[in-house]
Amino acid sequence: MPIYHIVLFKLKPGTTPEQLGEWETLARGMVGKIPGLVKYEANTPLPSTAHRSQGYNMGLIAILEKAGDVKVFAEHPAHLE
């Protein structure tokens, strides 16, 4: 059964689209490097629902093969980078 690891962020004021692009490129590059990481998605809230975001302006979902892969993901050098 897949595990959905969901994280919400409050980005620092002044974070640029270029910085987000660099971060997303690094993050997407983890798929295939980290054992058990099947898929990675990140995005900002939809304009139609942003008013309910409670200040969070970025979210990600990492889909992992099994529960034990969360620890592998968290400690892997590609994730720590």
Secondary structure, DSSP 8 states (H G I E B T S, - for coil): --EEEEEEE---TT--HHHHHHHHHHHHTTTTTSTTEEEEEEE---TTTGGGSTT--EEEEEEESSTTHHHHHHH-HHHH-
